[in-house]
Amino acid sequence: MATRKGRGARRYGWLLAGVAAAAAAIALLAYATGLIHETELNSVDARFQVRGDEEPREDIVLVLIDATTAQELDIRFPYPRTFHARVIDAIDRDGPKAIAYDIEFREPTPGRRGFREDNALINAVARAGPDRVVLADTQPNERGESGALGGEDLLDEIGARGGNTQIGEDSDGVRRRFPFEVGGLESFPIATAEFATGEQIDEGEMGGPTAWIDYAGGTGTYPAYSFSTVHDGRVEPGAFRDKIVIIGASDPSLKDVVKTSTTDADEVMSGPETQANATATALEGFPLQSLPVGVDVILIALMGMVAPLASYRWPPLRALAVAVAAGALYLVLAQLAFNAGTIAPVVYPLLALILAIVGSLVVHYLLEAFERQRVRDTFARFVPDQVVGEVLDRTDEDLRLGGRRAEVTVLFSDIRGFTTFSEKREPEEVLEILNRYHEEMTAAVMEHGGTLVSFIGDGIYALFGAPLEQEDNADRALAAALEMLEVRLPRVNDWMRERGVGEEFQIGIGLNSGPVMAGNLGSAQRLEYTAIGDTVNTAARLEGMTKGSGHHLFISDSTREQLSRERVELEFVEEMPVRGRTEQIKVWAPAQRAAK
């Protein structure tokens, strides 16, 4: 972004702001409509997996109608109510906090023995004492009254109560939350927690009509006894003392099993176990809470701003790295918040982030494409207007300018030690300084009628005498070289000092005159006006030979001979060998212009 200035920077900034707004708007729309709600729920499951198992409450224990029970009792479910009465009595003898029976007893037992069976269960519940037994119910009446054991009147008389076990699952079949009440009847976990503590729970404590179940772990987290073991009195005394005992079916054949946030893909959890986790959640004060909707909206909007802000400040790859790092950091923070009891949205903020990343890259590369085209269009500013006209006059169907032999003077210049200079600075700063340098040197070439062929990094390659002939091309080239050394270079160095760069440029220049082949080189997609030949190569070699010579400008004998007027006194340096030539050439330099 450091290379974008003025109006271009403002336009880029506004486009990125639009990207941020659009990304956040799309993610917020998805959030409001629940478009990817299941994916967000899956992220909660993933956070449970990352958190791992926690220590379950020590005061909750299960009695399960499991496969062992089916084998040992050798009787098909549903069991006679005398069996359940015997289990309640066995548990009650240990002095539990509460007995929560996750099996419905709504209808009277049919048959001649029905009255005795029902009374046995009713009496067992009554013996357990008031506010001790919670019975499952899934069909309360229109007034929210339980129909367990015949109805509310009997339940009140024996000190029991009903709890609705219809916790329900999310759209993907996973049980993650439980309600405060269903059909006007308090849910089974709420009723159980109230009996266990003797305190009323208010819906406001849940943070809403439903609460997240804070699962301590997967299947088997809470200790459990087989129903048959309790029924037969084979449990050690004191096993249920001061415990909340939840009784229900875990045998998969009885179909009271569900997927939960902590079960594996091929695993399910029994209904009593989910009730145990939900009851523990209520007893712990509902430790898992979602962020307020307003905070969710802010987080989504903020994540939509990360990539555009990074793109405005840094190049694309660095901005991408920053955005990805921000996404990773958000995931870490979301997990830490979850571990502390706060559920932050994950999928929707990451959706905003991803959309913003894509949008920012699209904006950058589209603008870059337009910028490249603009640079191509404005490249004509670096050559005389006549060149453009000559290209138009002489091009063929492939837009090629036919080559021709021309007598020219070639100028090569280079900054000494530029590689070392650039390695110590940020690329943005190097490019800014180099652009300022080229701007000054290009002006010197252009003002003397030269054609700027190309920039070669910090080097400059220019022609005098082509594409249009110039009889005084040697004079023009020498005048441009002297202006580069005496006027333009000091101006660049002064500018660098003002910026606190702390170093000055020293340059070398080589001039050589002779014949070249000049013309358009390239394809219809990309053309470059250039010249080739030994004259060009020798000029480049001369520039390189100035290094360590004590001179900044080397002039070949062929250039000196073509000078029509003596603009500056020249002194003979020596005859020097030039790589690629069999003969040595005479080299001249401006008198008394040795480098300090």
C-alpha positions as CSV (number, residue, x, y, z in Angstrom):
1,M,0.0,0.0,0.0
2,A,3.0,2.3,0.5
3,T,3.3,2.6,-3.3
4,R,-0.2,3.9,-3.7
5,K,-0.5,7.6,-3.2
6,G,-3.1,10.4,-3.4
7,R,-6.2,9.7,-5.4
8,G,-5.2,6.1,-6.1
9,A,-4.9,5.4,-2.3
10,R,-8.3,6.9,-1.6
11,R,-9.9,4.9,-4.3
12,Y,-8.3,1.7,-3.1
13,G,-9.3,2.5,0.4
14,W,-13.0,3.1,-0.5
15,L,-13.1,-0.1,-2.5
16,L,-11.6,-2.1,0.4
17,A,-14.2,-0.4,2.7
18,G,-16.9,-1.6,0.4
19,V,-15.4,-5.1,0.5
20,A,-15.5,-5.1,4.3
21,A,-19.1,-3.8,4.4
22,A,-20.2,-6.4,1.8
23,A,-18.4,-9.3,3.5
24,A,-19.9,-8.4,6.9
25,A,-23.4,-7.8,5.4
26,I,-23.4,-11.3,3.7
27,A,-22.2,-13.0,6.9
28,L,-24.8,-11.1,9.0
29,L,-27.5,-12.1,6.5
30,A,-26.5,-15.7,6.9
31,Y,-26.4,-15.2,10.7
32,A,-29.9,-13.7,10.7
33,T,-31.4,-16.4,8.5
34,G,-29.5,-19.3,10.0
35,L,-28.2,-20.3,6.6
36,I,-25.3,-22.2,8.0
37,H,-26.6,-22.7,11.5
38,E,-25.8,-26.4,11.6
39,T,-22.2,-25.7,10.7
40,E,-22.1,-23.2,13.6
41,L,-23.5,-25.9,15.9
42,N,-20.9,-28.4,14.7
43,S,-18.2,-25.8,15.7
44,V,-19.6,-26.0,19.2
45,D,-19.2,-29.8,19.2
46,A,-15.7,-29.3,18.0
47,R,-15.0,-27.0,20.9
48,F,-16.2,-29.7,23.3
49,Q,-13.8,-32.1,21.7
50,V,-10.9,-29.7,22.0
51,R,-11.7,-29.0,25.6
52,G,-11.8,-32.7,26.5
53,D,-13.5,-34.5,29.3
54,E,-14.0,-32.7,32.6
55,E,-14.6,-34.2,36.1
56,P,-18.3,-35.0,36.4
57,R,-20.2,-34.0,39.5
58,E,-19.7,-36.5,42.3
59,D,-23.3,-36.2,43.5
60,I,-24.9,-37.7,40.4
61,V,-25.2,-41.4,39.7
62,L,-27.1,-43.4,37.2
63,V,-29.2,-46.6,37.4
64,L,-29.6,-48.0,33.9
65,I,-31.8,-50.5,32.4
66,D,-29.0,-51.9,30.2
67,A,-28.1,-55.2,28.4
68,T,-27.0,-56.7,31.7
69,T,-30.4,-56.0,33.2
70,A,-32.2,-57.6,30.3
71,Q,-30.1,-60.8,30.8
72,E,-30.4,-60.9,34.6
73,L,-34.1,-60.1,35.0
74,D,-35.0,-62.4,32.1
75,I,-38.2,-60.4,31.5
76,R,-39.2,-58.1,28.7
77,F,-39.5,-54.3,29.2
78,P,-41.7,-52.7,30.4
79,Y,-41.1,-54.2,33.8
80,P,-43.8,-54.6,36.5
81,R,-44.1,-51.5,38.6
82,T,-43.3,-53.6,41.7
83,F,-39.8,-53.9,40.2
84,H,-39.5,-50.1,40.1
85,A,-40.9,-49.8,43.6
86,R,-38.3,-52.2,44.8
87,V,-35.5,-50.1,43.1
88,I,-36.9,-46.9,44.6
89,D,-37.0,-48.4,48.1
90,A,-33.4,-49.7,47.7
91,I,-32.1,-46.3,46.7
92,D,-34.2,-44.5,49.3
93,R,-32.6,-46.6,52.1
94,D,-29.3,-44.9,51.4
95,G,-30.7,-41.4,51.8
96,P,-30.3,-39.8,48.3
97,K,-30.9,-36.1,47.6
98,A,-33.3,-36.9,44.8
99,I,-34.6,-39.8,42.7
100,A,-35.3,-38.9,39.1
101,Y,-37.2,-41.6,37.2
102,D,-36.7,-41.2,33.4
103,I,-39.5,-43.7,32.7
104,E,-43.1,-42.7,32.2
105,F,-45.9,-44.1,34.4
106,R,-49.0,-42.4,33.0
107,E,-51.4,-45.2,32.3
108,P,-52.7,-47.7,35.0
109,T,-51.3,-51.2,34.8
110,P,-53.8,-53.4,33.0
111,G,-55.0,-56.7,34.3
112,R,-56.1,-58.1,37.6
113,R,-52.8,-57.4,39.3
114,G,-52.7,-53.8,38.0
115,F,-54.0,-52.2,41.1
116,R,-51.4,-54.0,43.3
117,E,-48.6,-53.0,40.9
118,D,-49.6,-49.4,40.8
119,N,-50.1,-49.1,44.5
120,A,-46.6,-50.6,45.1
121,L,-45.0,-47.9,43.0
122,I,-47.1,-45.1,44.5
123,N,-46.3,-46.3,48.0
124,A,-42.6,-46.5,47.2
125,V,-42.6,-42.9,45.9
126,A,-44.5,-41.8,49.0
127,R,-42.1,-43.6,51.3
128,A,-39.2,-41.7,49.7
129,G,-40.6,-38.6,51.2
130,P,-41.8,-35.2,49.9
131,D,-39.8,-33.3,47.3
132,R,-37.6,-36.3,46.6
133,V,-38.9,-38.1,43.5
134,V,-39.3,-36.6,40.0
135,L,-41.2,-38.7,37.5
136,A,-40.9,-38.4,33.7
137,D,-43.8,-37.0,31.6
138,T,-44.0,-36.1,28.0
139,Q,-47.7,-35.2,27.7
140,P,-48.8,-32.6,30.3
141,N,-52.3,-31.3,29.9
142,E,-53.3,-27.9,28.6
143,R,-52.7,-26.4,32.0
144,G,-49.1,-27.7,32.2
145,E,-50.0,-30.4,34.7
146,S,-48.3,-33.8,34.8
147,G,-50.3,-36.9,34.2
148,A,-47.7,-39.2,35.9
149,L,-49.3,-41.8,38.3
150,G,-52.7,-40.4,37.5
151,G,-52.2,-36.7,37.8
152,E,-51.2,-33.7,39.9
153,D,-53.6,-34.4,42.7
154,L,-51.9,-37.7,43.6
155,L,-48.4,-36.3,43.0
156,D,-49.1,-33.5,45.4
157,E,-50.4,-36.0,48.0
158,I,-47.3,-38.2,47.9
159,G,-44.9,-35.2,47.6
160,A,-43.7,-36.1,44.0
161,R,-43.7,-34.1,40.8
162,G,-43.5,-34.5,37.1
163,G,-40.7,-33.3,34.8
164,N,-41.0,-33.0,31.0
165,T,-38.3,-35.2,29.4
166,Q,-38.9,-33.8,25.9
167,I,-35.6,-32.0,25.7
168,G,-35.5,-32.2,21.9
169,E,-32.7,-32.2,19.4
170,D,-31.3,-29.6,16.9
171,S,-32.1,-29.9,13.2
172,D,-29.1,-32.2,12.7
173,G,-30.4,-34.7,15.4
174,V,-27.9,-33.7,18.1
175,R,-29.0,-32.9,21.6
176,R,-27.2,-29.7,22.7
177,R,-29.7,-27.7,24.7
178,F,-32.5,-28.3,27.2
179,P,-35.5,-26.1,27.9
180,F,-36.8,-24.6,31.1
181,E,-40.2,-25.9,30.4
182,V,-42.2,-27.7,27.7
183,G,-46.0,-27.4,27.5
184,G,-46.1,-25.5,30.7
185,L,-44.4,-28.3,32.7
186,E,-40.8,-27.7,34.0
187,S,-38.3,-29.9,32.2
188,F,-37.0,-33.0,33.9
189,P,-33.5,-31.6,34.7
190,I,-34.9,-28.4,36.1
191,A,-37.3,-30.3,38.4
192,T,-34.6,-32.7,39.5
193,A,-32.1,-29.8,40.3
194,E,-34.8,-28.0,42.3
195,F,-35.7,-31.1,44.4
196,A,-32.0,-31.8,44.9
197,T,-31.2,-28.3,46.2
198,G,-34.6,-27.3,47.6
199,E,-34.3,-24.0,45.7
200,Q,-36.5,-22.7,42.9
201,I,-34.8,-22.0,39.6
202,D,-35.8,-19.0,37.6
203,E,-35.9,-19.0,33.8
204,G,-33.8,-15.9,33.8
205,E,-30.9,-17.8,35.3
206,M,-30.7,-19.9,32.1
207,G,-30.2,-16.8,30.0
208,G,-33.3,-17.6,28.0
209,P,-35.9,-20.3,27.5
210,T,-33.2,-22.9,26.8
211,A,-29.7,-23.5,28.0
212,W,-26.6,-25.2,26.5
213,I,-25.9,-28.6,28.1
214,D,-22.4,-28.5,29.6
215,Y,-21.4,-32.1,28.9
216,A,-18.7,-33.3,31.2
217,G,-17.7,-35.9,28.6
218,G,-19.0,-38.7,26.4
219,T,-20.9,-41.9,27.1
220,G,-20.0,-43.4,30.5
221,T,-18.8,-40.2,32.1
222,Y,-21.1,-40.6,35.1
223,P,-20.9,-43.7,37.3
224,A,-23.7,-46.2,36.7
225,Y,-25.3,-49.3,38.2
226,S,-27.4,-51.8,36.4
227,F,-31.0,-51.7,37.2
228,S,-31.0,-55.5,38.0
229,T,-28.1,-55.0,40.4
230,V,-30.1,-52.5,42.4
231,H,-33.3,-54.5,42.1
232,D,-31.6,-57.6,43.6
233,G,-29.9,-55.6,46.4
234,R,-26.4,-56.2,45.2
235,V,-25.2,-52.6,45.6
236,E,-23.0,-51.8,48.6
237,P,-24.7,-49.7,51.3
238,G,-24.1,-45.9,51.0
239,A,-23.7,-46.0,47.2
240,F,-26.6,-43.5,46.8
241,R,-26.2,-41.5,50.0
242,D,-26.5,-37.7,49.3
243,K,-26.6,-38.5,45.5
244,I,-29.0,-37.5,42.8
245,V,-30.0,-40.8,41.3
246,I,-31.3,-40.8,37.7
247,I,-33.0,-44.0,36.6
248,G,-33.7,-44.8,32.9
249,A,-33.0,-47.0,29.9
250,S,-29.6,-47.2,28.2
251,D,-30.2,-50.4,26.1
252,P,-30.2,-49.2,22.5
253,S,-33.1,-51.6,21.8
254,L,-35.3,-49.4,24.0
255,K,-34.5,-46.4,21.6
256,D,-33.8,-43.8,24.3
257,V,-30.4,-42.8,22.8
258,V,-29.3,-39.6,21.1
259,K,-26.3,-37.9,19.5
260,T,-24.7,-35.3,21.6
261,S,-21.9,-32.7,21.4
262,T,-19.5,-35.2,23.0
263,T,-20.3,-38.4,21.3
264,D,-18.2,-39.8,18.4
265,A,-19.6,-40.2,14.9
266,D,-20.5,-43.9,15.6
267,E,-21.6,-43.4,19.2
268,V,-24.8,-42.4,21.0
269,M,-25.6,-41.4,24.6
270,S,-28.5,-42.7,26.6
271,G,-31.4,-40.5,27.6
272,P,-30.6,-40.8,31.3
273,E,-27.0,-39.7,30.7
274,T,-28.1,-36.6,28.8
275,Q,-30.5,-35.9,31.6
276,A,-27.6,-36.2,34.1
277,N,-25.5,-33.7,32.1
278,A,-28.4,-31.3,31.9
279,T,-29.2,-31.6,35.6
280,A,-25.5,-31.0,36.4
281,T,-25.6,-27.9,34.1
282,A,-28.6,-26.6,36.1
283,L,-26.8,-27.3,39.4
284,E,-23.7,-25.5,38.2
285,G,-25.7,-22.4,37.4
286,F,-25.8,-22.9,33.6
287,P,-22.0,-22.3,33.0
288,L,-22.2,-22.2,29.2
289,Q,-23.7,-19.0,27.9
290,S,-23.9,-17.6,24.4
291,L,-22.7,-14.0,23.7
292,P,-25.4,-11.4,23.3
293,V,-26.6,-11.0,19.7
294,G,-25.1,-7.5,19.6
295,V,-21.7,-8.8,20.5
296,D,-22.0,-11.5,17.8
297,V,-22.8,-8.8,15.2
298,I,-19.8,-6.7,16.3
299,L,-17.5,-9.8,16.0
300,I,-18.7,-10.6,12.6
301,A,-18.3,-7.0,11.4
302,L,-14.8,-6.8,12.9
303,M,-13.7,-10.0,11.2
304,G,-15.0,-8.6,7.9
305,M,-12.6,-5.7,8.3
306,V,-9.4,-7.6,9.0
307,A,-8.4,-8.5,5.4
308,P,-9.3,-5.1,3.9
309,L,-7.4,-3.2,6.6
310,A,-4.4,-5.6,6.1
311,S,-4.6,-5.2,2.3
312,Y,-4.6,-1.4,2.6
313,R,-1.4,-1.5,4.7
314,W,0.5,-4.4,3.2
315,P,1.1,-6.3,-0.1
316,P,-1.3,-9.1,-0.9
317,L,0.7,-12.0,0.4
318,R,1.5,-10.3,3.6
319,A,-2.0,-9.1,4.0
320,L,-3.3,-12.7,3.3
321,A,-0.9,-14.0,6.0
322,V,-2.2,-11.4,8.5
323,A,-5.8,-12.3,7.7
324,V,-5.2,-16.0,8.1
325,A,-3.3,-15.4,11.3
326,A,-6.2,-13.3,12.6
327,G,-8.6,-16.1,11.8
328,A,-6.4,-18.6,13.6
329,L,-6.1,-16.2,16.6
330,Y,-9.9,-15.9,16.6
331,L,-10.3,-19.6,16.8
332,V,-7.9,-19.9,19.7
333,L,-9.7,-17.1,21.5
334,A,-13.1,-18.7,20.8
335,Q,-11.8,-21.9,22.3
336,L,-10.4,-20.2,25.4
337,A,-13.7,-18.3,25.8
338,F,-15.6,-21.6,25.5
339,N,-13.3,-23.2,28.1
340,A,-14.2,-20.3,30.4
341,G,-18.0,-20.7,29.7
342,T,-18.7,-18.4,26.8
343,I,-19.8,-19.5,23.4
344,A,-18.8,-17.1,20.7
345,P,-19.8,-17.5,17.1
346,V,-17.1,-19.0,14.9
347,V,-18.5,-19.9,11.5
348,Y,-20.2,-16.6,10.7
349,P,-17.1,-14.4,11.7
350,L,-14.9,-16.7,9.6
351,L,-17.3,-16.5,6.7
352,A,-17.0,-12.7,6.9
353,L,-13.2,-13.1,7.0
354,I,-13.0,-15.4,4.0
355,L,-15.3,-13.3,2.0
356,A,-13.3,-10.2,2.8
357,I,-10.0,-12.0,1.9
358,V,-11.4,-13.0,-1.5
359,G,-12.8,-9.5,-2.1
360,S,-9.6,-7.8,-1.1
361,L,-7.6,-10.0,-3.4
362,V,-10.0,-9.3,-6.3
363,V,-9.8,-5.6,-5.7
364,H,-6.1,-5.6,-5.5
365,Y,-5.5,-7.6,-8.6
366,L,-8.1,-5.8,-10.6
367,L,-6.6,-2.5,-9.7
368,E,-3.2,-3.8,-10.4
369,A,-4.3,-4.9,-13.9
370,F,-5.7,-1.5,-14.6
371,E,-2.6,0.0,-13.2
372,R,-0.4,-2.1,-15.5
373,Q,-2.4,-1.0,-18.4
374,R,-2.1,2.6,-17.4
375,V,1.7,2.1,-17.1
376,R,1.8,0.7,-20.6
377,D,-0.2,3.7,-21.8
378,T,2.0,6.2,-20.1
379,F,5.3,4.5,-21.0
380,A,5.3,6.8,-24.1
381,R,6.2,9.6,-21.7
382,F,9.7,8.0,-21.4
383,V,10.5,8.3,-25.1
384,P,10.1,11.3,-27.5
385,D,6.7,11.7,-29.0
386,Q,8.3,11.1,-32.4
387,V,8.9,7.5,-31.5
388,V,5.2,6.9,-30.9
389,G,4.4,8.5,-34.3
390,E,7.1,6.5,-36.0
391,V,5.8,3.2,-34.5
392,L,2.4,4.0,-35.9
393,D,3.8,4.9,-39.3
394,R,6.0,1.9,-39.7
395,T,4.2,-1.0,-37.9
396,D,3.0,-4.1,-39.7
397,E,0.1,-6.3,-38.8
398,D,2.0,-7.6,-35.8
399,L,2.6,-4.0,-34.6
400,R,6.4,-4.5,-35.3
401,L,8.6,-1.6,-36.2
402,G,11.0,-2.7,-38.9
403,G,14.6,-2.8,-37.8
404,R,17.1,-0.4,-39.4
405,R,20.8,0.4,-39.0
406,A,21.5,3.6,-37.2
407,E,24.5,5.6,-36.0
408,V,23.9,6.3,-32.3
409,T,25.4,7.1,-29.0
410,V,24.5,4.6,-26.3
411,L,24.4,5.6,-22.6
412,F,24.5,3.1,-19.7
413,S,24.4,4.2,-16.1
414,D,24.3,2.3,-12.8
415,I,24.2,3.1,-9.1
416,R,27.3,1.8,-7.3
417,G,26.6,-0.5,-4.4
418,F,22.9,-0.4,-4.9
419,T,22.4,-4.1,-4.0
420,T,24.0,-3.5,-0.5
421,F,22.0,-0.3,-0.2
422,S,18.6,-2.1,-0.9
423,E,19.3,-5.1,1.3
424,K,19.3,-2.9,4.4
425,R,15.9,-1.3,3.6
426,E,12.3,-2.3,3.2
427,P,11.2,-2.9,-0.4
428,E,8.7,-0.1,-0.3
429,E,11.3,2.4,0.7
430,V,13.8,1.1,-1.9
431,L,11.3,1.4,-4.7
432,E,10.3,4.9,-3.6
433,I,13.9,6.1,-3.6
434,L,14.7,4.3,-6.9
435,N,11.6,5.9,-8.5
436,R,12.7,9.3,-7.5
437,Y,16.2,8.6,-8.8
438,H,14.8,7.4,-12.2
439,E,12.5,10.4,-12.4
440,E,15.5,12.7,-12.2
441,M,17.7,10.8,-14.6
442,T,14.9,10.2,-17.1
443,A,14.3,13.9,-17.2
444,A,18.0,14.5,-18.0
445,V,17.8,12.0,-20.9
446,M,14.6,13.2,-22.3
447,E,15.5,16.9,-22.1
448,H,18.5,16.2,-24.3
449,G,16.4,14.3,-26.9
450,G,17.4,10.8,-25.8
451,T,15.2,7.7,-26.0
452,L,14.9,5.8,-22.7
453,V,15.1,2.2,-23.8
454,S,14.7,0.5,-20.4
455,F,15.4,0.5,-16.7
456,I,17.5,-2.5,-15.7
457,G,16.9,-2.4,-11.9
458,D,18.9,0.6,-10.8
459,G,20.5,0.9,-14.3
460,I,19.4,3.1,-17.2
461,Y,19.8,2.2,-20.9
462,A,19.3,5.1,-23.3
463,L,19.9,5.9,-27.0
464,F,20.7,9.2,-28.7
465,G,20.2,9.2,-32.5
466,A,17.4,6.6,-32.8
467,P,14.7,6.1,-33.8
468,L,15.0,9.5,-35.3
469,E,18.5,10.5,-36.6
470,Q,20.4,13.1,-34.7
471,E,23.7,14.3,-36.1
472,D,24.7,15.7,-32.8
473,N,23.8,12.5,-30.9
474,A,27.2,12.3,-29.2
475,D,26.9,15.9,-27.9
476,R,23.4,15.2,-26.6
477,A,24.6,12.1,-24.9
478,L,27.5,13.8,-23.2
479,A,25.3,16.7,-22.1
480,A,22.8,14.3,-20.6
481,A,25.5,12.4,-18.8
482,L,27.0,15.6,-17.3
483,E,23.6,16.8,-16.2
484,M,23.0,13.4,-14.6
485,L,26.2,13.7,-12.6
486,E,26.3,17.4,-11.8
487,V,22.6,18.3,-11.5
488,R,20.4,15.4,-11.1
489,L,22.5,13.2,-8.8
490,P,23.1,16.0,-6.2
491,R,19.4,16.7,-6.3
492,V,18.6,13.1,-5.5
493,N,21.2,13.0,-2.8
494,D,19.8,16.2,-1.2
495,W,16.3,14.7,-1.2
496,M,17.6,11.5,0.4
497,R,19.4,13.5,3.1
498,E,16.1,15.3,3.9
499,R,14.4,12.0,4.4
500,G,17.1,10.8,6.7
501,V,18.4,8.0,4.5
502,G,21.9,8.6,5.6
503,E,23.7,7.6,2.4
504,E,24.4,9.1,-0.9
505,F,24.4,7.6,-4.3
506,Q,27.4,7.4,-6.5
507,I,26.9,6.4,-10.2
508,G,28.9,5.2,-13.1
509,I,28.1,6.1,-16.8
510,G,29.5,4.7,-20.0
511,L,29.1,6.4,-23.4
512,N,29.9,4.7,-26.7
513,S,29.1,5.7,-30.3
514,G,28.7,3.5,-33.4
515,P,26.3,1.5,-35.5
516,V,23.4,-0.5,-34.1
517,M,20.3,-2.3,-35.3
518,A,17.3,-0.5,-33.8
519,G,13.7,-1.4,-34.0
520,N,10.7,-2.9,-32.2
521,L,11.4,-6.2,-30.5
522,G,8.7,-8.5,-29.1
523,S,5.2,-9.7,-30.0
524,A,1.8,-8.2,-30.6
525,Q,1.2,-8.6,-26.9
526,R,4.3,-6.8,-25.8
527,L,6.7,-4.6,-27.8
528,E,9.9,-2.9,-26.7
529,Y,11.9,-0.5,-28.8
530,T,15.6,-1.3,-28.4
531,A,18.9,-1.5,-30.1
532,I,21.4,-4.4,-30.4
533,G,25.0,-4.6,-31.5
534,D,28.6,-4.4,-30.3
535,T,28.1,-0.6,-29.7
536,V,25.5,-1.3,-27.1
537,N,27.6,-4.0,-25.4
538,T,30.7,-1.8,-25.3
539,A,28.8,1.1,-23.7
540,A,27.6,-1.3,-21.0
541,R,31.2,-2.6,-20.4
542,L,32.5,1.0,-20.1
543,E,30.0,1.8,-17.4
544,G,31.1,-1.3,-15.5
545,M,34.7,-0.3,-15.9
546,T,34.2,2.9,-14.0
547,K,33.9,1.0,-10.8
548,G,37.1,1.4,-8.8
549,S,38.7,3.6,-11.5
550,G,38.3,6.9,-9.7
551,H,36.0,8.2,-12.4
552,H,32.3,8.4,-12.7
553,L,32.1,8.8,-16.5
554,F,33.9,6.8,-19.2
555,I,33.7,8.0,-22.9
556,S,34.9,5.9,-25.7
557,D,37.2,7.3,-28.4
558,S,34.5,6.9,-31.0
559,T,32.2,9.2,-29.0
560,R,34.9,11.8,-28.3
561,E,35.7,11.9,-32.1
562,Q,32.0,12.7,-32.9
563,L,31.7,15.6,-30.5
564,S,31.1,18.7,-32.5
565,R,32.0,21.1,-29.7
566,E,34.0,20.8,-26.6
567,R,31.5,21.1,-23.7
568,V,34.0,19.9,-21.2
569,E,37.7,19.2,-21.2
570,L,38.4,15.5,-21.5
571,E,41.5,13.7,-20.4
572,F,42.8,10.4,-21.8
573,V,42.6,7.6,-19.2
574,E,44.2,4.7,-21.0
575,E,43.7,2.0,-23.6
576,M,41.6,-0.7,-21.9
577,P,40.7,-4.2,-22.9
578,V,36.9,-4.7,-23.2
579,R,35.5,-8.2,-22.6
580,G,34.1,-9.5,-25.8
581,R,36.4,-7.4,-28.0
582,T,39.8,-8.4,-29.4
583,E,41.0,-4.9,-29.6
584,Q,41.5,-2.5,-26.8
585,I,39.7,0.9,-26.9
586,K,40.8,4.3,-25.8
587,V,38.9,5.6,-22.8
588,W,38.4,9.2,-21.9
589,A,36.9,11.0,-18.9
590,P,36.1,14.5,-17.9
591,A,39.2,16.2,-16.6
592,Q,39.4,16.8,-12.8
593,R,36.2,14.8,-12.2
594,A,37.8,12.0,-10.3
595,A,35.7,10.5,-7.5
596,K,36.6,11.5,-4.0
